[in-house]
Amino acid sequence: MNVMSTGTPVGAAALAFGGEGFGWWLGCSLLSLLGAAFLAGLFYLVYYLYSLPMRRREVVRLFLDLIASGQRHGESIEQTVLGVAQSGDRSLGKGFRLLAARLQEGIPFAQAIELRPRFLPVEVVGALQAGVAVGDLARALPASRAWVRDGTTEVWKAHHYLALLAFVVTPAWAVIFTLIAVFVLPRYQAIAADMGATFSPWLAYLTRHYDLLMALQAAVLVACWGLALLYLGGPRLRGWFAQFLPAVADRLAFATPWRRKRMQRDFSATLAVLLDGGVPEGTAVELAAATAGNARFAAQAKAVATDLAGGRRLPEAVQRLEATGEFQWRLANAAQGRGRFVEALSGWHESLEAQAFQQEQTVAQLVTTALVFFNGIFVAALAVGIFQMLLNLIQAESLW
């Protein structure tokens, strides 16, 4: 006796699952799983790439904390690095393990960190080398940590908006506008010709200048994606760029206002440590210039060292590096106070950091606003043209 009739819902479901319906259901399930896995992988890739610079900063912060801890316990920097490397902790990455291998070969710390520029940025390397030069590495740690503090919350927020516009809104609008220009506008033009209606001047302009408009969109995308690549590439990509196009890289970095402010801050902080450590002024200026990692800034610092060798006083010679006069004034006060340059220049460093933050945030907000305005013009022009075309078609229909 057949206990399950195909006329019942249970029987119909059993028949479906036992026949072609089961294959369809299985295919849909597999496609859903593949789609979910693809989206999960895509989201993780976006998270991984966007958080990469912040994770680099976290590695540098952890490395500096380990150095500070070792200094408090009376350990040398070599002992601290080798002890952490021998513990098997991999949170500091491959660069740290290679640094430990260099130290184990007997290479001094100041030379070992210079051989591993991808592990530490040049600003941190220069500050640490200055600490080694004065024989007190702990005094150089505050200057080293300035690089870690550069990525503040407000600037990250502006970068988030910029990334959303550069990688989502602008590409989506370019695709939509291409579809409209290729498939929709020619149909509107044909309908207007058949009905004897006037084609919208706005739409006609967009159709005629489609190539130019798409070239502008492509230029904006290339610029945004290039900046994003530099952001994601970090010290390694900037190092390659500086290796193949050194003059261009240094000029761009020096011409960027907030980058130049941070160069001045890092130079001044390292110079203060060296001067308090008793290093001669000319030597201190040249060593401190290494924290900038910029050939143009280093050339100016070398000219300052030349002026010092010629008999000029330090507050007068540093006019080549800072034109407002505040740096000279603070250096003069510190010199009259028998040293203590770190304390005397701390306010100057905070001022430079605040100015750099303000300039970077302003530019990020301006670029974001410009992208919104740029896309808004396209959307408004297209909307006005389509509504004008609809009104012309309605008017032509009413005259028939």
C-alpha positions as CSV (number, residue, x, y, z in Angstrom):
1,M,0.0,0.0,0.0
2,N,1.4,3.5,-0.9
3,V,1.4,5.4,2.3
4,M,2.4,8.7,0.7
5,S,0.2,10.1,-2.1
6,T,1.7,12.5,-4.5
7,G,-1.4,14.7,-4.1
8,T,-0.4,15.6,-0.5
9,P,2.2,18.3,0.2
10,V,4.5,15.8,1.7
11,G,4.2,13.5,-1.3
12,A,4.9,16.4,-3.7
13,A,8.0,17.5,-1.7
14,A,9.3,13.9,-1.7
15,L,8.7,13.6,-5.5
16,A,10.5,17.0,-6.0
17,F,13.4,16.0,-3.9
18,G,13.7,12.6,-5.5
19,G,13.6,14.0,-9.1
20,E,14.9,17.1,-10.9
21,G,13.8,19.4,-8.1
22,F,16.5,18.0,-5.8
23,G,19.2,18.8,-8.3
24,W,17.9,22.3,-8.7
25,W,17.7,22.8,-4.9
26,L,21.3,21.4,-4.5
27,G,22.6,23.7,-7.2
28,C,21.0,26.7,-5.6
29,S,22.5,25.7,-2.3
30,L,25.9,25.3,-3.7
31,L,25.7,28.7,-5.5
32,S,24.5,30.4,-2.3
33,L,27.4,28.9,-0.4
34,L,29.9,29.9,-3.1
35,G,28.5,33.4,-3.1
36,A,28.7,33.7,0.7
37,A,32.2,32.4,0.6
38,F,33.2,34.9,-2.1
39,L,31.6,37.8,-0.2
40,A,33.3,36.7,3.0
41,G,36.7,36.5,1.2
42,L,36.1,39.9,-0.4
43,F,35.2,41.6,2.9
44,Y,38.3,40.0,4.6
45,L,40.5,41.2,1.7
46,V,39.2,44.8,2.1
47,Y,39.7,44.6,5.9
48,Y,43.2,43.1,5.5
49,L,44.4,45.7,3.0
50,Y,42.9,48.7,4.7
51,S,44.2,47.7,8.2
52,L,47.6,46.9,6.9
53,P,49.2,50.4,7.6
54,M,47.7,50.4,11.1
55,R,49.1,47.0,11.8
56,R,52.5,48.2,10.7
57,R,52.3,51.0,13.2
58,E,51.2,48.6,15.9
59,V,54.3,46.4,15.2
60,V,56.6,49.5,15.5
61,R,54.8,50.5,18.7
62,L,55.3,47.0,20.2
63,F,59.0,47.0,19.1
64,L,59.6,50.4,20.9
65,D,57.8,49.2,24.0
66,L,60.0,46.1,24.1
67,I,63.1,48.3,23.8
68,A,61.8,50.6,26.6
69,S,61.1,47.5,28.8
70,G,64.6,46.2,28.2
71,Q,66.2,49.5,29.0
72,R,64.3,49.7,32.3
73,H,65.7,46.2,33.3
74,G,69.2,47.2,32.3
75,E,69.4,45.0,29.2
76,S,71.2,46.1,26.0
77,I,69.1,46.4,22.9
78,E,70.8,43.3,21.4
79,Q,69.9,41.2,24.5
80,T,66.3,42.4,24.3
81,V,65.9,41.7,20.6
82,L,67.6,38.3,20.7
83,G,65.6,37.3,23.8
84,V,62.3,38.1,22.1
85,A,63.3,36.3,18.9
86,Q,64.4,33.2,20.9
87,S,61.0,33.1,22.6
88,G,59.3,32.1,19.3
89,D,56.9,35.0,19.4
90,R,55.9,35.8,15.7
91,S,53.7,38.9,16.4
92,L,56.5,41.3,15.3
93,G,56.7,39.7,11.9
94,K,59.5,38.5,9.5
95,G,61.3,41.8,9.6
96,F,62.0,41.5,13.3
97,R,63.3,37.9,12.9
98,L,65.7,39.1,10.2
99,L,66.8,41.9,12.4
100,A,67.5,39.4,15.2
101,A,69.5,37.3,12.7
102,R,71.7,40.3,11.8
103,L,72.4,40.9,15.5
104,Q,73.2,37.3,16.0
105,E,75.8,37.6,13.3
106,G,77.6,40.3,15.3
107,I,76.4,43.3,13.3
108,P,75.9,46.4,15.6
109,F,72.3,47.4,16.2
110,A,72.7,50.9,14.5
111,Q,73.8,49.1,11.3
112,A,71.4,46.2,11.6
113,I,68.3,48.5,11.6
114,E,69.6,50.4,8.7
115,L,69.9,47.1,6.7
116,R,66.2,46.4,7.4
117,P,64.4,49.5,6.2
118,R,61.2,47.5,5.5
119,F,60.9,46.6,9.2
120,L,61.1,50.2,10.6
121,P,60.4,53.5,8.8
122,V,63.3,55.8,8.3
123,E,62.0,58.2,10.9
124,V,62.3,55.6,13.6
125,V,65.6,54.3,12.3
126,G,67.1,57.7,12.5
127,A,65.9,58.4,16.0
128,L,67.1,55.1,17.3
129,Q,70.5,55.6,15.7
130,A,70.7,59.0,17.4
131,G,70.0,57.3,20.8
132,V,72.8,54.8,20.1
133,A,75.1,57.7,19.2
134,V,74.6,59.4,22.6
135,G,74.7,56.1,24.5
136,D,71.2,56.4,25.9
137,L,68.6,54.7,23.7
138,A,65.8,55.5,26.1
139,R,66.1,59.2,25.5
140,A,65.4,58.6,21.8
141,L,62.2,56.6,22.3
142,P,59.8,59.6,22.6
143,A,61.0,60.9,19.2
144,S,60.6,57.4,17.7
145,R,57.0,57.2,19.0
146,A,56.0,60.3,17.1
147,W,55.7,58.4,13.9
148,V,53.3,55.9,15.6
149,R,51.0,58.8,16.7
150,D,50.7,60.3,13.3
151,G,47.6,58.2,12.3
152,T,44.9,59.9,14.5
153,T,41.3,59.0,14.6
154,E,39.9,62.0,12.7
155,V,42.2,61.6,9.8
156,W,41.4,57.9,9.6
157,K,37.7,58.9,9.4
158,A,38.4,61.2,6.5
159,H,40.4,58.5,4.8
160,H,37.4,56.1,5.3
161,Y,35.1,58.5,3.4
162,L,37.7,59.0,0.7
163,A,38.1,55.3,0.3
164,L,34.3,54.8,0.0
165,L,34.1,57.5,-2.7
166,A,37.2,56.2,-4.6
167,F,36.4,52.5,-4.6
168,V,32.6,52.4,-4.5
169,V,30.8,55.6,-5.5
170,T,33.0,56.8,-8.4
171,P,33.5,53.4,-10.1
172,A,29.8,52.6,-9.7
173,W,28.8,55.9,-11.2
174,A,31.3,55.3,-14.1
175,V,29.7,52.0,-14.8
176,I,26.1,53.3,-14.6
177,F,26.9,56.3,-16.8
178,T,28.5,54.0,-19.4
179,L,25.4,51.8,-19.5
180,I,23.1,54.8,-19.8
181,A,25.3,56.4,-22.5
182,V,25.6,53.2,-24.6
183,F,22.1,51.7,-24.2
184,V,19.6,54.2,-22.9
185,L,20.5,57.6,-24.5
186,P,20.5,56.2,-28.1
187,R,17.0,54.8,-27.5
188,Y,15.8,58.1,-26.2
189,Q,17.3,59.8,-29.3
190,A,15.5,57.4,-31.6
191,I,12.2,57.8,-29.9
192,A,12.5,61.6,-30.0
193,A,13.3,61.5,-33.7
194,D,10.2,59.2,-34.4
195,M,7.9,61.5,-32.4
196,G,9.3,64.7,-33.7
197,A,10.3,65.8,-30.2
198,T,13.4,68.0,-29.4
199,F,16.2,66.0,-28.0
200,S,17.4,67.3,-24.6
201,P,20.4,69.6,-25.0
202,W,21.8,68.2,-21.7
203,L,21.6,64.6,-23.0
204,A,23.0,65.7,-26.4
205,Y,26.0,67.3,-24.6
206,L,26.6,64.2,-22.5
207,T,26.4,62.0,-25.6
208,R,28.8,64.2,-27.6
209,H,31.4,64.5,-24.8
210,Y,31.1,61.0,-23.4
211,D,34.8,60.2,-24.1
212,L,36.0,63.4,-22.3
213,L,33.7,62.8,-19.3
214,M,34.9,59.2,-19.0
215,A,38.5,60.3,-19.3
216,L,37.9,62.7,-16.4
217,Q,36.4,59.9,-14.3
218,A,39.3,57.6,-15.2
219,A,41.8,60.3,-14.2
220,V,40.1,60.7,-10.8
221,L,40.1,57.0,-10.2
222,V,43.8,56.6,-11.2
223,A,44.8,59.4,-8.9
224,C,42.8,58.0,-6.0
225,W,43.9,54.4,-6.6
226,G,47.6,55.6,-6.8
227,L,47.3,57.3,-3.4
228,A,45.6,54.2,-2.0
229,L,48.5,52.1,-3.4
230,L,51.0,54.3,-1.6
231,Y,49.0,54.1,1.5
232,L,48.8,50.3,1.4
233,G,52.4,49.7,0.2
234,G,54.0,51.4,3.2
235,P,57.7,51.8,3.6
236,R,58.6,49.0,1.2
237,L,56.7,50.6,-1.8
238,R,58.0,54.1,-0.9
239,G,61.5,52.6,-0.7
240,W,61.2,51.1,-4.2
241,F,59.7,54.4,-5.5
242,A,62.6,56.3,-4.0
243,Q,65.1,53.9,-5.4
244,F,63.9,54.2,-9.0
245,L,62.7,57.8,-8.9
246,P,64.6,59.4,-6.0
247,A,64.3,63.0,-7.1
248,V,60.6,62.7,-7.8
249,A,59.8,61.0,-4.5
250,D,61.8,63.4,-2.4
251,R,60.4,66.4,-4.2
252,L,56.8,65.2,-3.7
253,A,57.3,64.4,-0.1
254,F,59.1,67.8,0.6
255,A,56.3,69.7,-1.3
256,T,53.6,68.1,0.8
257,P,53.0,70.6,3.7
258,W,52.2,68.0,6.4
259,R,55.0,65.7,5.4
260,R,57.4,68.7,5.7
261,K,56.1,69.6,9.1
262,R,56.7,66.1,10.3
263,M,60.2,66.1,8.9
264,Q,60.9,69.3,10.9
265,R,59.4,67.7,14.0
266,D,61.4,64.5,13.7
267,F,64.6,66.4,13.0
268,S,64.1,68.8,15.9
269,A,63.2,66.0,18.4
270,T,66.3,63.9,17.4
271,L,68.5,67.0,17.4
272,A,67.4,67.8,20.9
273,V,68.3,64.3,22.1
274,L,71.8,64.6,20.5
275,L,72.5,68.1,21.8
276,D,71.5,67.1,25.3
277,G,73.8,64.0,24.9
278,G,76.8,66.3,24.2
279,V,77.1,65.5,20.5
280,P,78.8,68.4,18.6
281,E,76.3,70.7,16.8
282,G,77.5,69.9,13.3
283,T,77.4,66.2,13.8
284,A,74.1,66.4,15.6
285,V,72.5,68.2,12.7
286,E,73.7,65.7,10.1
287,L,72.6,62.7,12.3
288,A,69.2,64.3,13.0
289,A,68.6,64.9,9.3
290,A,68.6,61.2,8.7
291,T,65.2,61.0,10.4
292,A,63.6,62.8,7.6
293,G,64.5,60.2,5.0
294,N,64.5,63.0,2.4
295,A,67.4,64.1,0.2
296,R,66.2,67.7,-0.1
297,F,65.8,68.1,3.6
298,A,69.2,66.4,4.2
299,A,70.8,68.8,1.7
300,Q,69.4,71.8,3.7
301,A,70.7,70.2,6.9
302,K,74.1,69.7,5.4
303,A,74.1,73.4,4.5
304,V,73.3,74.2,8.2
305,A,76.3,72.0,9.2
306,T,78.5,73.9,6.8
307,D,77.3,77.2,8.3
308,L,78.1,75.9,11.8
309,A,81.6,74.9,10.6
310,G,82.0,78.5,9.3
311,G,81.3,80.0,12.7
312,R,77.6,80.7,12.7
313,R,75.6,80.0,15.8
314,L,73.0,77.2,15.7
315,P,69.9,79.4,16.1
316,E,71.0,81.5,13.1
317,A,72.0,78.5,11.0
318,V,68.7,76.6,11.3
319,Q,66.9,79.4,9.4
320,R,67.5,77.3,6.3
321,L,65.1,74.6,7.8
322,E,62.4,76.8,9.3
323,A,61.5,80.3,8.2
324,T,59.0,81.4,10.9
325,G,61.6,82.1,13.5
326,E,60.0,80.0,16.3
327,F,62.5,77.2,16.0
328,Q,65.4,79.7,16.3
329,W,63.9,81.4,19.3
330,R,63.4,78.1,21.2
331,L,66.9,76.9,20.4
332,A,68.3,80.2,21.6
333,N,66.4,79.9,24.9
334,A,67.6,76.3,25.3
335,A,71.2,77.3,24.7
336,Q,71.0,80.1,27.3
337,G,69.5,77.6,29.8
338,R,72.6,75.4,29.6
339,G,71.1,72.6,27.6
340,R,67.8,70.8,28.3
341,F,66.9,71.0,24.6
342,V,64.4,68.2,24.8
343,E,62.3,70.1,27.4
344,A,62.7,73.5,25.6
345,L,61.6,72.2,22.2
346,S,58.7,69.9,23.4
347,G,56.1,72.7,22.8
348,W,57.5,73.3,19.3
349,H,57.2,69.6,18.5
350,E,53.6,69.5,19.7
351,S,52.9,72.6,17.6
352,L,54.3,71.0,14.5
353,E,52.4,67.8,15.0
354,A,49.1,69.8,15.4
355,Q,49.8,71.8,12.3
356,A,50.6,68.6,10.3
357,F,47.4,67.0,11.5
358,Q,45.3,70.1,10.6
359,Q,46.7,70.3,7.1
360,E,46.3,66.6,6.4
361,Q,42.7,66.6,7.7
362,T,41.9,69.7,5.7
363,V,43.2,68.2,2.4
364,A,41.4,64.9,3.1
365,Q,38.1,66.7,3.6
366,L,38.6,68.9,0.6
367,V,39.3,66.0,-1.7
368,T,36.3,64.1,-0.3
369,T,34.1,67.1,-0.9
370,A,35.5,67.6,-4.4
371,L,34.7,64.0,-5.3
372,V,31.2,64.4,-3.9
373,F,30.7,67.6,-5.9
374,F,32.2,66.1,-9.0
375,N,29.9,63.1,-9.0
376,G,27.0,65.3,-8.0
377,I,27.5,67.4,-11.2
378,F,27.3,64.3,-13.3
379,V,24.2,63.0,-11.6
380,A,22.4,66.4,-11.7
381,A,23.2,66.9,-15.4
382,L,21.9,63.4,-16.2
383,A,18.8,63.9,-14.1
384,V,18.0,67.3,-15.7
385,G,18.5,65.9,-19.2
386,I,16.2,62.9,-18.6
387,F,13.4,65.0,-17.1
388,Q,13.7,67.5,-19.9
389,M,13.6,64.7,-22.5
390,L,10.4,63.2,-20.8
391,L,8.8,66.7,-20.9
392,N,9.6,67.0,-24.6
393,L,8.1,63.6,-25.3
394,I,4.9,64.4,-23.4
395,Q,4.6,67.7,-25.2
396,A,5.1,66.0,-28.6
397,E,2.5,63.4,-27.7
398,S,-0.1,66.0,-26.7
399,L,0.4,67.7,-30.1
400,W,-0.5,64.6,-32.1
